[in-house]
Amino acid sequence: MRKLLFSFIFCIISVICSSQEEGKIESGKEENREKSFSKYYFSEFIMGLAIPAGDFARSDPDNAQSGFADPGGYLFAGYGRMYHKMIGLEVALSVNFNPVNSSIDQIKKLTNAEEYNHDAGWVIINYLAGPHFSFSAGKFAFDARLLAGVMDARRPSFKNSVTGIGYEVVEEKVGHGYAFVYQPGAGIKYQLSKKLGIELMADYFNATPTISYQETASVWSVNYGYYFVYHERKDRQPVSAWNIGFGIDIHF
């Protein structure tokens, strides 16, 4: 499924790039016409707040699908072409950073651990493509996009160090999971000039990747010496969030 989704995104990129090449060889009259609001290429760069939702935001130790995700930040970068003044295509990269809630320590920290730590939190990377719509009224415009693609979800790692008669390190490595994701969005744009605008956008995404990670234990004891235990784990984790951000929109 991942190969099909990446192929779909690659096709969208190819269509946009081929259209750009065709535009370079058009006549001067056509170039002037494309610089109008009927057809243009655009890039948008947005950053803002990432608010986890659903099970991803839950901090219930008794819920196996709790994500323990706290609000964080997100970045969005998109590139596309408007083929009509209201309809175009866009490819985009969306990245969310969500720290984990401290309540996760209730289930991850061993009772006899002398040292315990985990890394910053979740990193969610969405590779997206789809239609982009724009409805303008003077210098203002209402923009909407219906994007879909592949999610790469990266869970945090956890490490416990236990000392006693022997020494033990129990660690859950960083894990990755992939899934189909949809990420619709909408917002308001204000055009500062023919080539530059500012925008306030909001979007939502949802997916349920199966995340694979390694659980290891390195143990030294007086009776058995040093030995290593390894397990491969797989968890289905619902991942969803609302993103609200401010950014710029560039026409060329």
LINCORJO-V25476 format. One record per backbone hydrogen bond with DSSP energy under -0.5 kcal/mol. NH is the residue of the N-H (numbers start at 1). CO is the residue of the C=O. If there is no record, write none. Layout:
nh=NH co=CO
nh=NH co=CO
This chain:
nh=5 co=1
nh=6 co=2
nh=7 co=3
nh=8 co=4
nh=9 co=5
nh=10 co=6
nh=11 co=7
nh=12 co=8
nh=13 co=9
nh=14 co=10
nh=15 co=11
nh=16 co=12
nh=17 co=13
nh=18 co=14
nh=19 co=15
nh=20 co=16
nh=21 co=17
nh=22 co=18
nh=23 co=19
nh=24 co=20
nh=25 co=21
nh=25 co=22
nh=26 co=23
nh=31 co=27
nh=32 co=28
nh=33 co=29
nh=34 co=30
nh=35 co=31
nh=36 co=33
nh=39 co=36
nh=40 co=82
nh=42 co=80
nh=43 co=250
nh=44 co=78
nh=45 co=248
nh=46 co=76
nh=47 co=246
nh=48 co=74
nh=49 co=244
nh=50 co=72
nh=51 co=49
nh=51 co=242
nh=52 co=50
nh=53 co=240
nh=56 co=53
nh=57 co=54
nh=58 co=54
nh=58 co=55
nh=61 co=59
nh=63 co=60
nh=64 co=62
nh=66 co=63
nh=67 co=55
nh=68 co=58
nh=69 co=56
nh=70 co=99
nh=72 co=50
nh=73 co=97
nh=74 co=48
nh=75 co=95
nh=76 co=46
nh=77 co=93
nh=78 co=44
nh=79 co=91
nh=80 co=42
nh=81 co=89
nh=82 co=40
nh=83 co=81
nh=83 co=87
nh=84 co=87
nh=88 co=132
nh=89 co=81
nh=90 co=130
nh=91 co=79
nh=92 co=128
nh=93 co=77
nh=94 co=126
nh=95 co=75
nh=96 co=124
nh=97 co=73
nh=98 co=122
nh=100 co=120
nh=101 co=68
nh=104 co=101
nh=105 co=102
nh=106 co=103
nh=107 co=104
nh=108 co=104
nh=109 co=105
nh=113 co=110
nh=114 co=161
nh=115 co=161
nh=117 co=159
nh=119 co=157
nh=122 co=98
nh=123 co=154
nh=124 co=96
nh=125 co=123
nh=125 co=152
nh=126 co=94
nh=126 co=124
nh=127 co=150
nh=128 co=92
nh=128 co=126
nh=129 co=148
nh=130 co=90
nh=131 co=146
nh=132 co=88
nh=133 co=144
nh=134 co=86
nh=135 co=142
nh=136 co=134
nh=137 co=140
nh=140 co=137
nh=141 co=189
nh=142 co=135
nh=143 co=141
nh=143 co=187
nh=144 co=133
nh=145 co=185
nh=146 co=131
nh=147 co=145
nh=147 co=183
nh=148 co=129
nh=149 co=181
nh=150 co=127
nh=151 co=179
nh=152 co=125
nh=153 co=151
nh=153 co=177
nh=154 co=123
nh=155 co=153
nh=155 co=175
nh=158 co=172
nh=159 co=117
nh=160 co=170
nh=161 co=115
nh=162 co=168
nh=164 co=166
nh=167 co=220
nh=168 co=162
nh=169 co=218
nh=170 co=160
nh=171 co=169
nh=171 co=216
nh=172 co=158
nh=173 co=171
nh=173 co=214
nh=175 co=155
nh=176 co=212
nh=177 co=153
nh=178 co=210
nh=179 co=151
nh=181 co=149
nh=182 co=206
nh=183 co=147
nh=184 co=204
nh=185 co=145
nh=186 co=202
nh=187 co=143
nh=188 co=200
nh=189 co=141
nh=190 co=198
nh=191 co=139
nh=192 co=190
nh=192 co=196
nh=193 co=196
nh=197 co=249
nh=198 co=190
nh=199 co=247
nh=200 co=188
nh=201 co=199
nh=201 co=245
nh=202 co=186
nh=203 co=243
nh=204 co=184
nh=205 co=241
nh=206 co=182
nh=207 co=239
nh=209 co=237
nh=210 co=178
nh=211 co=209
nh=211 co=235
nh=212 co=176
nh=212 co=210
nh=213 co=233
nh=215 co=231
nh=216 co=171
nh=216 co=214
nh=217 co=229
nh=218 co=169
nh=219 co=217
nh=219 co=227
nh=220 co=167
nh=221 co=225
nh=225 co=221
nh=227 co=219
nh=229 co=217
nh=231 co=215
nh=233 co=213
nh=233 co=231
nh=235 co=211
nh=237 co=209
nh=237 co=235
nh=238 co=236
nh=239 co=207
nh=241 co=205
nh=242 co=51
nh=243 co=203
nh=244 co=49
nh=245 co=201
nh=246 co=47
nh=247 co=199
nh=248 co=45
nh=249 co=197
nh=250 co=43
nh=251 co=195
nh=252 co=41
